[in-house]
Amino acid sequence: MYARFSTFAATPTDLDTGVAFCRDDAMTALQHVAGFIGLSLLADRTDGECILTSAWKTEDAMHASRDLVAPIRARISDLVHAAGRANVEEYEIALMHRAHRAPPGAYVRGIWCRMDADRIEDAIDTYRMSTLASLEELAGFCSTTLFCQRESGRCCVSITYDSRAAFDAVRDEADELRASTMKTLDVQLERSGEYELAVARFHVPELV
């Protein structure tokens, strides 16, 4: 499975217009495209950052969709009055685990990092064999997805909780788990963010 991230620097007051377009128009436009398996939108309502993620069955399907997705991305950019062009990245979905589906009001921690490319497989195995069990012990945990670029060594992890309150309640434990995992894998943190799960139509099957 594969995913394309489109990150916008939106005007915070215009985010709801973009959310409505993604939920209705974008889903309608993409649901019959070969290989399409879902869409999500993360939104930081404080600074306006939003991340549109489309998921695809194969790398070929993702690449074939580029020309179809470009006008949708442009329309969202216009609706949210984005500053500059969207930043577009493509990843393999290396792992996906869902304890339960995210309810309305779900909240997501996103973590971007980098490591030696030849250690990607070790990182995936460690996340599968160790980190998942620790995450499931956190109250309010919904799901997690590990995205990777095997050639560059870049990874992104998303961890979804039932609500902002649920995440805040386990923030210290989650931060300790992140730090210990990154130390074990000798991973360099690039950035992290916290987002409302504004649109959740991500139908990626369990990949563990």
N, C-alpha and C positions, 0 to 999 in steps of 0.2 A: 504494500500500500504506500501511497505517496501523498504529499500535501504541499500546497503553495500558500505562503504567507504574503499578504499585502498589508503593509503597515502605513497608516495615514496619520498625519499631524492635524487632526480635525479641530474645528472650532467647537468647544464644549457645548455651547447652546444649540448647536445644530446636530448633535449626535442622534437624537431621537428620530430625526428625518432619515438619517442613514440607516438606523436600525430597522425602521419600517420598510425601507426599500430592500434591504438584505433579506428580511424575513419573508416578504411577499414577492416582489418582482424578481430578485436575483434567484431565489429558489425555483420560481416558475420557469425562468429562462434556462436554468442549468439541469433541472431534474431529468430531462430526456437526452442529455448529452452522454454519449457512450463513455462508460467508465466512471461517471460521477457518483460519489457515495456520501456526499454530505458537505455541510457548510456550517461554520460557526463565526461569531463576531464577538471579540473581546473589546471592552470599552473602559477607559479610565476617564471618568467624568470630571476629574479635577484638571488634568492637563490636556485632555482631548485626544490622547493617543488611542487609536483603535486598530485592531488586527483582524482582518478578514482571512479566514482559512478555508480553502476548498480542498476536499479529499478525493483521491482518485485510486482506482483499483490497480493501475499499473503506471510505470513511469512513462510509457508510450502514450497512454491516455492523457496523462497530465500535460505532456508536451504538445499533443494534438489539440488541446483545449486553449492554448495560449491566445490565439486570435479571437476566440469566442469570449474569453473572460476579459480581455482588454477593455472593450467598451463598457462592461459592467463596472469594472474598477474605475474607469474614468467618470462614470455617472455618480458613483458613490463619492468620489473625490469632489465633484461639483456640489453635491448635496450637503456635504459636511464642511464645505468651504476650506478644504485642506490647504495647508501651507506647503507648497512644493509638490513634487511628484511622490507617489507611493513608493516605498521601498519593497521590492519583490524578492522573495527567497523561496527556494524549493528544497524539500527534504524527503527522505525516506521515513516512513512511519515504522520504527524499529520495534516498538512495543506499545500496546494499549491494554490497560486493565480497568475495568469498570466494576466497582463494588455495587453501585446502584446508579440509576439515571439522575442527572442533576435536576433539582427542583427549581421553580422560579426563584430568582434572587441568588442563584449560585454565584460563587466567587472563585477566581482563579489566580494562582501564583504562577508566573512564567519565569523561567530561569534559562538564560543563554550562556553557554560556556564553550571552551575550546580545549582540546587535548591532542596528543600525538595521534595522527590518523591510524597508526598501526595498533592503537589500544582501544579503538572503538568497540570491537567485539567483546573485549574484556569488560568494558563499561556497561554494555547491554546485559551481559551475563550477571554482573554484580547488581545492577538495578533489578533484574528479574528475580535473582535468588535471595537477595538480602533487603534491598530498599523497599520493595513492595510490601513485605510483611510488616515492616515498621510503619509504613504509611497507613496500612489498614488498622493499626492500633490507635490512630489519631481520631478522636471524636469528630464527626462531621465530614470525614473523607468520602468523596464520591468516586473519583477516577483519576487516572494519570496516563499521560501519553509521552513517549520518548521519541523525539524526531532527531535524525542525524544526517550529516553529509559525510559519507565515508571517506571521500578523497581529501576534504579540507580538515577533518577532525572537529568540525563545529557540531554542537548538539543544542537542542532546546527541549526542556521538560516543562510540561504543563501539569499542574496539580489542582484539581477542582474540589471545592468544599461546598457544603449545603448552603452557606450564607457567609456574609462578611463577619458576622458575629461568631460563627463557628470557626472561621479561620483565625480571628483575633484570639480566641480562647486557647488555641494550640500553637500560636505563633512562635513562642520560645522553643517548644519541642520541635517544630518544623524547621526552624533555623539551625538548631543543633544537628538534626538529621542531615540537612543540606551540607553543613560544614564538614561533618565526619565523612560523608560520602565523597565529597570533592577532595578531601585530603587523602582518602584511600586510593582514589583514582588519579591523583596528581592532576586535577582539572583546574583550568584557569577560568574564573568567573568573568564574563564579559558585561552582563547586566542582568537585572531582574525587574519585574513589574508586577503590579497587582491590579486586577481587572474585574469588572462585572461581566458575567457571561450573558451578554445581551441577546444573542441568537444561538440556539443549540439544536442544530439539525444534522449532527455529526453521526453518521451511521456506520462508522468503522467497527468491524467485528473485533472480538477479543483476540489480542495478539500477545501471548505470553509464552 
